Amino acid sequence: MPAKGQMEELELLRLSLAGDLEAWGEIVTRYKRAVFGIALGVLGNVADAEDATQDAFIRAYKNLRRYDLTRRFSTWIFTIVSNICKNRLRRARFSTRLEDESQVPGGADPAIAAVEEERGRLIKEALNEVSPKYRAALVLRYYNDLDYKEIGQILGLPEGTVKTHLHRGKAELRRILEKKGVKGYE
């Protein structure tokens, strides 16, 4: 039996299938940050990520009848946004810089927060230089905390290939960070 949160989500999806736009709005609210995060991580540009996020939810809504209610919705929507991002990268063939998303957490030591912010900025900058096929796997794993199976489903890759992409992506990221003088990254 699904957990209460899952049942509520299933009910929202069923209502959405019946045309209830408020229910769909709740689904969008629940997933928009994660979908945007994936898009930003892959595309590296806030405006492009916003467009990809919007496109993903429009595509998901239009194809909601194809969604299998027995599977996780997150995997389905993450697959949609991942495919949109891959297509945009393929078409555009450009490299952009991730924009600074700096925010000091409330109550944190400003000196520590500044160091962490700079480190995060350098990692995001370096991540943008990683090959897109490896970058997508890294973003899904380390920014969205997905397991290998989910990443494989989203990217359309076998689990072994996901592990390879993650290993190679981390190695590439480490080399880039070392060139930038960032030490102690793992």
Backbone as ProteinMPNN parsed JSONL, in Angstrom:
{"seq_chain_A": "MPAKGQMEELELLRLSLAGDLEAWGEIVTRYKRAVFGIALGVLGNVADAEDATQDAFIRAYKNLRRYDLTRRFSTWIFTIVSNICKNRLRRARFSTRLEDESQVPGGADPAIAAVEEERGRLIKEALNEVSPKYRAALVLRYYNDLDYKEIGQILGLPEGTVKTHLHRGKAELRRILEKKGVKGYE", "coords_chain_A": {"N_chain_A": [[0.844, -1.189, 0.0], [0.608, 2.213, -0.882], [2.358, 5.004, 0.621], [0.985, 7.73, 2.596], [1.615, 10.278, 1.46], [2.237, 9.463, -1.151], [-0.203, 8.368, -1.942], [-1.762, 10.643, -1.929], [-0.513, 12.05, -3.972], [-1.017, 10.315, -6.129], [-3.785, 10.57, -6.211], [-3.989, 13.27, -6.896], [-2.863, 13.139, -9.443], [-4.719, 11.496, -10.73], [-6.96, 13.176, -10.619], [-5.962, 15.254, -12.164], [-5.778, 13.957, -14.628], [-8.464, 13.823, -15.11], [-8.958, 16.373, -15.788], [-8.746, 18.368, -13.875], [-7.451, 21.337, -13.153], [-6.451, 22.599, -10.881], [-5.478, 20.503, -9.357], [-3.43, 19.658, -11.049], [-1.862, 21.946, -10.897], [-0.961, 21.745, -8.256], [0.687, 19.495, -8.488], [2.632, 20.538, -10.208], [3.676, 22.537, -8.533], [4.862, 20.951, -6.55], [6.996, 19.732, -7.911], [8.405, 21.624, -9.403], [10.777, 22.968, -8.533], [12.715, 20.919, -8.414], [12.697, 20.01, -11.069], [13.455, 22.357, -12.376], [16.0, 22.6, -11.263], [17.343, 20.399, -12.366], [17.239, 21.124, -15.071], [18.682, 23.542, -15.004], [21.151, 22.632, -14.122], [21.94, 21.065, -16.29], [21.678, 22.734, -18.574], [22.824, 25.142, -17.796], [22.063, 27.823, -17.719], [19.926, 30.279, -16.497], [17.626, 31.404, -17.782], [17.238, 29.668, -19.978], [16.846, 27.321, -18.546], [14.484, 27.907, -17.186], [12.725, 28.063, -19.358], [12.924, 25.414, -20.317], [11.905, 24.049, -18.124], [9.251, 24.963, -18.052], [8.437, 24.007, -20.562], [8.687, 21.272, -20.08], [6.664, 20.733, -18.176], [4.423, 21.444, -19.648], [4.568, 19.594, -21.745], [4.359, 17.241, -20.234], [1.764, 17.5, -19.197], [0.228, 17.491, -21.539], [0.708, 14.906, -22.351], [-0.218, 13.329, -20.322], [-2.027, 11.23, -20.231], [-0.563, 9.12, -21.136], [1.053, 8.475, -19.076], [2.062, 6.098, -16.691], [0.416, 5.192, -13.931], [1.392, 3.471, -12.01], [4.048, 3.844, -11.758], [6.775, 5.924, -10.57], [6.09, 9.346, -10.48], [8.017, 11.334, -10.415], [10.265, 10.248, -11.717], [9.285, 10.098, -14.293], [8.713, 12.837, -14.995], [11.249, 13.901, -14.667], [12.602, 12.556, -16.664], [11.388, 13.641, -18.9], [12.158, 16.401, -18.741], [14.91, 16.07, -18.877], [15.253, 15.009, -21.457], [14.312, 17.172, -22.974], [16.268, 19.059, -22.352], [18.587, 17.777, -23.353], [17.95, 17.794, -26.075], [17.864, 20.554, -26.553], [20.534, 21.24, -26.064], [21.773, 19.763, -28.045], [20.753, 20.983, -30.346], [21.5, 23.697, -30.036], [24.253, 23.698, -29.362], [26.02, 25.135, -27.666], [27.988, 26.668, -25.092], [27.382, 27.724, -21.893], [27.653, 29.709, -18.937], [26.99, 28.757, -15.61], [24.762, 30.589, -13.663], [25.32, 32.657, -10.812], [23.971, 31.562, -7.849], [23.874, 32.592, -5.294], [23.194, 32.502, -1.858], [23.135, 33.35, 1.456], [22.758, 31.199, 4.109], [20.399, 31.679, 6.72], [21.559, 32.738, 9.868], [24.038, 31.507, 9.625], [27.617, 31.417, 9.942], [29.112, 34.182, 8.583], [31.695, 34.169, 7.371], [32.246, 31.447, 6.935], [30.053, 30.877, 5.328], [30.665, 32.487, 3.122], [32.998, 31.26, 2.142], [31.96, 28.717, 1.506], [30.085, 29.488, -0.39], [31.731, 30.529, -2.429], [33.179, 28.223, -3.076], [31.071, 26.587, -3.955], [30.296, 28.089, -6.19], [32.588, 27.853, -7.789], [32.574, 25.083, -8.218], [30.152, 24.77, -9.627], [30.77, 26.302, -11.87], [32.899, 24.826, -12.905], [31.544, 22.423, -13.34], [29.977, 23.126, -15.471], [31.777, 22.964, -17.5], [32.203, 20.324, -17.867], [31.722, 17.487, -19.943], [28.58, 17.353, -21.604], [27.133, 14.853, -21.559], [28.143, 13.546, -19.356], [27.73, 15.47, -17.432], [24.931, 15.602, -17.116], [24.349, 13.178, -15.784], [25.815, 13.589, -13.414], [24.491, 15.84, -12.311], [21.911, 14.804, -11.875], [22.499, 12.824, -10.001], [23.986, 14.061, -7.829], [22.854, 16.563, -7.309], [20.191, 16.069, -7.281], [19.916, 13.734, -5.938], [19.365, 11.127, -6.921], [19.08, 7.583, -7.51], [21.121, 5.069, -9.212], [19.494, 3.498, -10.892], [17.191, 5.11, -11.319], [18.391, 7.301, -12.582], [19.329, 6.031, -14.868], [16.868, 5.33, -16.058], [15.853, 7.882, -16.587], [17.788, 9.013, -18.31], [17.841, 7.124, -20.252], [19.671, 5.009, -20.208], [21.647, 2.054, -19.506], [22.216, 0.808, -16.144], [24.939, 0.243, -15.639], [26.224, 1.881, -17.507], [25.466, 4.349, -16.546], [26.905, 4.367, -14.125], [29.477, 4.405, -15.19], [29.422, 6.881, -16.554], [29.122, 8.582, -14.372], [31.504, 8.061, -12.958], [33.473, 8.838, -14.865], [32.642, 11.458, -15.276], [33.034, 12.582, -12.694], [35.808, 12.34, -12.555], [36.573, 14.012, -14.662], [35.512, 16.445, -13.737], [37.032, 16.734, -11.4], [39.619, 17.073, -12.524], [39.241, 19.503, -13.862], [38.654, 21.208, -11.71], [41.053, 21.017, -10.286], [42.787, 22.282, -12.088], [41.816, 24.825, -11.802], [42.694, 25.358, -9.344], [41.312, 24.458, -7.114], [41.301, 22.642, -4.281], [41.024, 19.438, -2.585], [38.589, 18.408, -3.417], [36.098, 15.956, -3.665]], "CA_chain_A": [[0.0, 0.0, 0.0], [1.426, 3.414, -0.951], [2.352, 5.901, 1.773], [-0.024, 8.778, 2.489], [2.07, 11.258, 0.479], [2.115, 8.869, -2.477], [-1.627, 8.269, -2.276], [-2.227, 11.974, -2.236], [-0.005, 12.368, -5.29], [-1.799, 9.52, -7.082], [-5.109, 11.187, -6.328], [-3.8, 14.503, -7.671], [-2.648, 12.75, -10.839], [-6.013, 11.037, -11.26], [-7.774, 14.378, -10.817], [-5.372, 15.952, -13.313], [-6.225, 13.221, -15.811], [-9.879, 14.147, -15.312], [-9.056, 17.766, -16.213], [-8.698, 19.28, -12.731], [-6.246, 22.148, -13.278], [-5.906, 22.87, -9.543], [-4.688, 19.326, -8.989], [-2.203, 19.732, -11.836], [-1.085, 23.033, -10.303], [-0.297, 21.207, -7.063], [1.772, 18.628, -8.977], [3.676, 21.442, -10.701], [4.279, 23.153, -7.353], [5.69, 19.953, -5.869], [8.148, 19.296, -8.69], [9.029, 22.652, -10.236], [12.15, 23.262, -8.105], [13.592, 19.816, -8.82], [12.774, 20.028, -12.538], [14.275, 23.516, -12.71], [17.369, 22.278, -10.868], [17.914, 19.518, -13.396], [17.418, 21.917, -16.291], [19.773, 24.488, -14.778], [22.392, 21.879, -14.063], [22.313, 20.576, -17.614], [21.777, 23.815, -19.547], [23.759, 26.137, -17.289], [21.578, 29.179, -17.911], [18.639, 30.396, -15.812], [16.529, 31.627, -18.732], [17.019, 28.42, -20.712], [16.311, 26.345, -17.586], [13.079, 28.258, -16.967], [11.994, 27.646, -20.566], [12.884, 23.948, -20.344], [10.993, 23.642, -17.044], [7.894, 25.216, -18.54], [8.186, 23.052, -21.649], [8.539, 19.931, -19.495], [5.338, 20.59, -17.575], [3.431, 21.481, -20.73], [4.64, 18.287, -22.414], [3.831, 16.236, -19.307], [0.309, 17.631, -19.124], [-0.337, 17.05, -22.817], [0.886, 13.457, -22.473], [-0.549, 12.73, -19.031], [-2.747, 9.959, -20.448], [0.445, 8.079, -21.381], [1.766, 8.204, -17.824], [1.68, 4.874, -15.989], [0.214, 5.553, -12.527], [2.078, 2.551, -11.101], [5.457, 4.256, -11.694], [7.0, 7.201, -9.887], [5.909, 10.517, -11.33], [9.276, 12.082, -10.472], [11.101, 9.665, -12.769], [8.687, 10.452, -15.58], [8.899, 14.264, -15.283], [12.689, 14.126, -14.804], [12.953, 12.059, -17.992], [10.906, 14.631, -19.869], [13.023, 17.589, -18.734], [16.236, 15.66, -19.338], [15.193, 14.915, -22.918], [14.194, 18.535, -23.499], [17.59, 19.68, -22.22], [19.502, 17.154, -24.318], [17.603, 18.288, -27.409], [18.292, 21.956, -26.648], [22.0, 21.254, -26.188], [22.115, 19.227, -29.364], [20.427, 22.006, -31.349], [22.209, 24.953, -29.827], [25.696, 23.447, -29.343], [26.723, 26.257, -27.061], [28.383, 26.465, -23.701], [27.119, 28.911, -21.09], [28.088, 29.651, -17.537], [25.937, 28.728, -14.605], [24.679, 31.855, -12.958], [25.546, 32.567, -9.377], [22.731, 31.457, -7.086], [24.362, 32.704, -3.922], [22.326, 32.9, -0.756], [23.723, 32.985, 2.735], [21.726, 30.652, 4.978], [20.158, 32.457, 7.933], [22.212, 32.291, 11.083], [25.328, 30.881, 9.368], [28.792, 32.263, 10.087], [29.326, 34.807, 7.269], [32.975, 33.762, 6.784], [32.06, 30.079, 6.432], [29.101, 30.966, 4.225], [31.36, 33.066, 1.971], [33.879, 30.222, 1.607], [31.103, 27.706, 0.889], [29.491, 30.09, -1.582], [32.771, 30.581, -3.46], [33.445, 26.836, -3.461], [29.916, 26.176, -4.757], [30.367, 28.791, -7.471], [33.664, 27.231, -8.568], [32.132, 23.746, -8.628], [29.154, 24.938, -10.689], [31.481, 26.786, -13.044], [33.633, 23.67, -13.443], [30.55, 21.462, -13.814], [29.535, 23.582, -16.784], [32.807, 22.604, -18.47], [32.175, 18.872, -18.02], [30.976, 17.014, -21.111], [27.149, 17.307, -21.279], [26.603, 13.522, -21.244], [28.54, 13.248, -17.99], [27.13, 16.506, -16.586], [23.543, 15.229, -16.803], [24.381, 12.134, -14.759], [26.282, 14.213, -12.167], [23.429, 16.694, -11.769], [20.835, 13.955, -11.369], [22.971, 12.083, -8.822], [24.473, 14.843, -6.705], [21.986, 17.691, -7.008], [18.824, 15.577, -7.109], [20.021, 12.563, -5.079], [18.698, 9.977, -7.527], [19.917, 6.385, -7.564], [21.567, 4.707, -10.558], [18.366, 2.991, -11.675], [16.382, 6.254, -11.732], [19.173, 8.07, -13.555], [19.291, 5.244, -16.093], [15.547, 5.479, -16.662], [15.711, 9.251, -17.069], [18.687, 9.256, -19.433], [17.735, 6.042, -21.221], [20.949, 4.289, -20.192], [21.747, 0.962, -18.537], [22.834, 1.213, -14.883], [26.393, 0.185, -15.778], [26.646, 3.07, -18.242], [25.3, 5.458, -15.601], [28.059, 4.323, -13.228], [30.627, 4.836, -15.982], [29.285, 8.326, -16.78], [29.402, 9.25, -13.099], [32.933, 7.919, -12.68], [34.21, 9.681, -15.801], [32.251, 12.842, -15.004], [33.736, 13.029, -11.484], [37.227, 12.476, -12.896], [36.694, 15.212, -15.484], [35.259, 17.57, -12.84], [38.201, 16.839, -10.525], [40.706, 17.659, -13.321], [38.909, 20.912, -14.109], [38.807, 21.921, -10.433], [42.486, 21.092, -9.97], [43.343, 23.33, -12.951], [41.372, 26.101, -11.241], [43.317, 25.509, -8.027], [40.425, 24.027, -6.043], [41.859, 21.424, -3.694], [40.207, 18.693, -1.632], [37.264, 18.055, -3.942], [35.832, 14.529, -3.893]], "C_chain_A": [[0.881, 1.24, 0.0], [1.304, 4.255, 0.321], [1.35, 7.018, 1.526], [0.344, 9.834, 1.444], [1.937, 10.756, -0.943], [0.651, 8.753, -2.883], [-2.163, 9.636, -2.647], [-1.76, 12.376, -3.637], [-0.765, 11.59, -6.369], [-3.178, 10.123, -7.292], [-5.019, 12.48, -7.142], [-3.603, 14.189, -9.154], [-3.943, 12.26, -11.483], [-6.938, 12.224, -11.54], [-7.275, 15.175, -12.023], [-5.789, 15.294, -14.614], [-7.68, 13.526, -16.147], [-10.076, 15.621, -15.677], [-9.028, 18.781, -15.088], [-7.381, 20.06, -12.759], [-5.642, 22.517, -11.926], [-5.039, 21.707, -9.078], [-3.368, 19.333, -9.763], [-1.28, 20.828, -11.294], [-0.329, 22.583, -9.066], [0.857, 20.294, -7.459], [2.943, 19.498, -9.448], [4.416, 22.076, -9.526], [5.235, 22.196, -6.645], [7.0, 19.672, -6.601], [8.907, 20.409, -9.403], [10.467, 22.965, -9.821], [13.113, 22.167, -8.565], [13.772, 19.799, -10.337], [13.65, 21.196, -12.991], [15.746, 23.237, -12.382], [18.063, 21.379, -11.874], [18.206, 20.324, -14.655], [18.583, 22.894, -16.138], [21.122, 23.77, -14.76], [22.87, 21.419, -15.425], [22.553, 21.731, -18.587], [22.717, 24.935, -19.109], [23.31, 27.575, -17.425], [20.17, 29.267, -17.341], [17.483, 30.543, -16.797], [16.21, 30.356, -19.514], [16.401, 27.354, -19.804], [14.841, 26.632, -17.295], [12.224, 27.818, -18.152], [11.842, 26.126, -20.618], [11.925, 23.413, -19.288], [9.546, 23.812, -17.495], [7.527, 24.216, -19.642], [7.935, 21.645, -21.099], [7.15, 19.743, -18.907], [4.219, 20.658, -18.619], [3.388, 20.129, -21.433], [4.048, 17.189, -21.527], [2.308, 16.301, -19.261], [-0.352, 17.128, -20.408], [-0.286, 15.53, -22.964], [0.518, 12.702, -21.205], [-1.27, 11.39, -19.184], [-1.779, 8.8, -20.702], [1.192, 7.678, -20.105], [1.176, 6.972, -17.132], [1.615, 5.176, -14.493], [0.914, 4.615, -11.547], [3.561, 2.91, -10.948], [5.573, 5.605, -10.99], [6.867, 8.353, -10.872], [7.223, 11.268, -11.485], [10.176, 11.549, -11.58], [10.589, 10.083, -14.144], [8.959, 11.921, -15.929], [10.393, 14.584, -15.441], [13.188, 13.631, -16.164], [12.558, 13.075, -19.053], [11.839, 15.835, -19.91], [14.428, 17.245, -19.206], [16.277, 15.585, -20.857], [15.087, 16.292, -23.569], [15.56, 19.217, -23.469], [18.587, 19.099, -23.211], [19.224, 17.665, -25.729], [18.034, 19.742, -27.597], [19.806, 22.052, -26.818], [22.43, 20.788, -27.568], [21.881, 20.284, -30.439], [21.327, 23.231, -31.222], [23.726, 24.801, -29.906], [26.467, 24.653, -28.818], [27.05, 25.927, -25.605], [28.175, 27.773, -22.95], [27.629, 28.694, -19.675], [26.87, 29.579, -16.624], [25.947, 30.053, -13.877], [24.825, 31.634, -11.465], [24.205, 32.576, -8.656], [23.027, 31.631, -5.602], [23.292, 33.209, -2.97], [22.995, 32.429, 0.52], [22.617, 32.445, 3.614], [21.616, 31.471, 6.253], [20.88, 31.862, 9.128], [23.574, 31.664, 10.87], [26.445, 31.899, 9.593], [29.097, 32.849, 8.715], [30.631, 34.38, 6.6], [32.868, 32.362, 6.183], [31.132, 30.09, 5.228], [29.777, 31.507, 2.966], [32.277, 32.039, 1.317], [33.064, 29.156, 0.882], [30.478, 28.224, -0.4], [30.495, 30.125, -2.73], [33.084, 29.18, -3.968], [32.313, 26.31, -4.358], [29.926, 26.815, -6.133], [31.424, 28.153, -8.366], [33.267, 25.842, -9.067], [31.116, 23.853, -9.756], [29.799, 25.405, -11.989], [32.228, 25.629, -13.725], [32.669, 22.638, -14.014], [30.066, 21.832, -15.207], [30.53, 23.229, -17.885], [32.877, 21.092, -18.708], [31.339, 18.519, -19.245], [29.495, 16.864, -20.753], [26.619, 15.916, -20.916], [26.989, 13.113, -19.835], [27.878, 14.224, -17.005], [25.712, 16.121, -16.176], [23.501, 14.182, -15.694], [24.809, 12.718, -13.41], [25.192, 15.047, -11.508], [22.314, 15.843, -11.166], [21.247, 13.237, -10.086], [23.226, 12.997, -7.627], [23.642, 16.079, -6.38], [20.549, 17.24, -6.761], [18.77, 14.269, -6.338], [19.253, 11.351, -5.607], [19.644, 8.785, -7.545], [20.218, 6.04, -9.028], [20.411, 4.261, -11.452], [17.517, 4.144, -12.197], [17.111, 7.09, -12.789], [19.166, 7.349, -14.904], [17.963, 5.368, -16.813], [15.388, 6.856, -17.286], [16.544, 9.492, -18.319], [18.618, 8.184, -20.514], [19.015, 5.239, -21.347], [20.879, 3.112, -19.237], [22.481, 1.452, -17.281], [24.354, 1.223, -14.972], [26.944, 1.413, -16.492], [26.514, 4.303, -17.361], [26.505, 5.52, -14.662], [29.317, 4.808, -13.949], [30.591, 6.345, -16.201], [29.599, 9.095, -15.501], [30.896, 9.207, -12.778], [33.749, 8.856, -13.58], [33.906, 11.159, -15.576], [32.948, 13.398, -13.775], [35.216, 13.235, -11.775], [37.458, 13.755, -13.711], [36.509, 16.462, -14.618], [36.465, 17.809, -11.929], [39.37, 17.492, -11.269], [40.475, 19.156, -13.548], [39.115, 21.734, -12.838], [40.277, 22.055, -10.052], [43.168, 22.159, -10.819], [42.994, 24.72, -12.424], [41.943, 26.343, -9.846], [42.421, 25.148, -6.857], [40.926, 22.685, -5.534], [40.83, 20.745, -2.8], [38.817, 18.369, -2.12], [37.183, 16.549, -4.115], [34.39, 14.362, -4.242]], "O_chain_A": [[1.814, 1.325, 0.798], [0.282, 4.223, 1.006], [0.914, 7.235, 0.395], [-0.496, 10.24, 0.641], [1.572, 11.511, -1.843], [0.301, 9.01, -4.035], [-2.943, 9.762, -3.592], [-2.521, 12.972, -4.4], [-1.114, 12.151, -7.408], [-3.678, 10.177, -8.416], [-5.879, 12.748, -7.981], [-4.121, 14.898, -10.017], [-4.226, 12.571, -12.64], [-7.613, 12.268, -12.569], [-8.068, 15.702, -12.803], [-6.115, 15.973, -15.587], [-8.081, 13.495, -17.31], [-11.207, 16.075, -15.855], [-9.268, 19.963, -15.334], [-6.325, 19.518, -12.431], [-4.432, 22.727, -11.836], [-3.986, 21.912, -8.474], [-2.313, 19.046, -9.198], [-0.062, 20.653, -11.24], [0.811, 22.991, -8.847], [1.907, 20.323, -6.817], [4.098, 19.225, -9.124], [5.645, 22.143, -9.527], [6.305, 22.605, -6.195], [8.014, 19.399, -5.959], [9.971, 20.148, -9.965], [11.304, 23.208, -10.69], [14.205, 22.464, -9.05], [14.882, 19.595, -10.829], [14.485, 21.043, -13.882], [16.633, 23.604, -13.152], [19.234, 21.58, -12.195], [19.288, 20.22, -15.233], [19.385, 23.049, -17.059], [22.104, 24.256, -15.321], [24.072, 21.385, -15.687], [23.524, 21.71, -19.344], [23.333, 25.598, -19.944], [24.128, 28.479, -17.257], [19.315, 28.439, -17.656], [16.463, 29.869, -16.654], [15.042, 30.01, -19.69], [15.545, 26.582, -20.234], [14.04, 25.705, -17.171], [11.136, 27.27, -17.975], [10.766, 25.613, -20.925], [11.214, 22.437, -19.527], [8.724, 22.909, -17.336], [6.432, 23.654, -19.641], [7.073, 20.92, -21.598], [6.524, 18.704, -19.117], [3.189, 19.998, -18.477], [2.314, 19.583, -21.687], [3.325, 16.316, -22.007], [1.64, 15.267, -19.283], [-1.363, 16.428, -20.364], [-1.139, 14.938, -23.625], [0.909, 11.547, -21.038], [-1.124, 10.511, -18.334], [-2.133, 7.638, -20.507], [1.88, 6.657, -20.075], [-0.041, 6.829, -17.008], [2.648, 5.394, -13.859], [1.018, 4.937, -10.363], [4.252, 2.343, -10.102], [4.589, 6.329, -10.839], [7.454, 8.338, -11.954], [7.519, 11.785, -12.562], [10.786, 12.333, -12.308], [11.373, 10.385, -15.044], [9.39, 12.217, -17.043], [10.763, 15.435, -16.25], [14.096, 14.224, -16.746], [13.312, 13.332, -19.992], [12.268, 16.25, -20.987], [15.069, 18.058, -19.872], [17.234, 16.05, -21.475], [15.708, 16.542, -24.602], [15.961, 19.868, -24.434], [19.346, 19.838, -23.839], [20.153, 17.936, -26.49], [18.511, 20.12, -28.667], [20.3, 22.847, -27.617], [23.338, 21.353, -28.176], [22.708, 20.462, -31.334], [21.849, 23.73, -32.219], [24.41, 25.668, -30.45], [27.425, 25.123, -29.432], [26.463, 25.034, -24.994], [28.726, 28.807, -23.326], [27.99, 27.579, -19.298], [25.862, 30.251, -16.843], [27.003, 30.575, -13.52], [24.499, 30.572, -10.934], [23.401, 33.491, -8.835], [22.496, 30.905, -4.762], [22.593, 34.189, -3.232], [23.372, 31.264, 0.651], [21.631, 33.14, 3.856], [22.626, 31.907, 6.805], [20.827, 30.657, 9.374], [24.23, 31.31, 11.85], [26.233, 33.103, 9.448], [29.321, 32.096, 7.767], [30.673, 34.242, 5.377], [33.333, 32.116, 5.071], [31.38, 29.407, 4.234], [29.495, 31.038, 1.863], [32.336, 31.946, 0.091], [33.422, 28.736, -0.218], [30.357, 27.489, -1.381], [30.158, 29.793, -3.867], [33.237, 28.98, -5.173], [32.562, 25.674, -5.382], [29.604, 26.166, -7.129], [31.191, 27.937, -9.555], [33.582, 25.468, -10.197], [31.2, 23.114, -10.737], [29.423, 24.961, -13.074], [32.192, 25.477, -14.946], [32.943, 22.043, -15.056], [29.778, 20.959, -16.026], [30.173, 23.198, -19.062], [33.534, 20.637, -19.644], [30.351, 19.192, -19.54], [29.177, 16.304, -19.704], [25.746, 15.802, -20.055], [26.233, 12.397, -19.178], [27.515, 13.846, -15.891], [25.333, 16.293, -15.018], [22.7, 14.293, -14.767], [24.231, 12.379, -12.378], [24.992, 14.974, -10.296], [21.831, 16.132, -10.072], [20.428, 13.064, -9.183], [22.733, 12.734, -6.53], [23.726, 16.592, -5.264], [19.778, 17.944, -6.108], [17.683, 13.742, -6.104], [18.584, 10.644, -4.853], [20.863, 8.953, -7.591], [19.656, 6.629, -9.951], [20.361, 4.61, -12.632], [17.158, 4.168, -13.375], [16.508, 7.528, -13.768], [19.016, 7.978, -15.952], [17.926, 5.497, -18.037], [14.85, 6.986, -18.386], [16.069, 10.1, -19.277], [19.252, 8.308, -21.563], [19.404, 4.836, -22.443], [20.135, 3.156, -18.258], [23.271, 2.395, -17.346], [24.994, 2.125, -14.431], [28.003, 1.926, -16.13], [27.353, 5.202, -17.42], [27.061, 6.593, -14.43], [30.123, 5.54, -13.375], [31.611, 7.017, -16.052], [30.26, 10.133, -15.539], [31.476, 10.214, -12.371], [34.618, 9.583, -13.096], [34.794, 12.007, -15.673], [33.405, 14.541, -13.783], [35.815, 14.197, -11.296], [38.419, 14.486, -13.474], [37.263, 17.427, -14.751], [36.87, 18.951, -11.715], [40.041, 18.366, -10.719], [41.398, 19.963, -13.44], [39.682, 22.826, -12.884], [40.695, 23.098, -9.548], [44.041, 22.872, -10.323], [43.766, 25.667, -12.576], [41.712, 27.39, -9.241], [42.731, 25.493, -5.717], [40.967, 21.707, -6.28], [39.891, 21.378, -2.318], [37.937, 18.079, -1.309], [38.103, 15.934, -4.655], [33.938, 13.242, -4.477]]}, "name": "protein", "num_of_chains": 1, "seq": "MPAKGQMEELELLRLSLAGDLEAWGEIVTRYKRAVFGIALGVLGNVADAEDATQDAFIRAYKNLRRYDLTRRFSTWIFTIVSNICKNRLRRARFSTRLEDESQVPGGADPAIAAVEEERGRLIKEALNEVSPKYRAALVLRYYNDLDYKEIGQILGLPEGTVKTHLHRGKAELRRILEKKGVKGYE"}
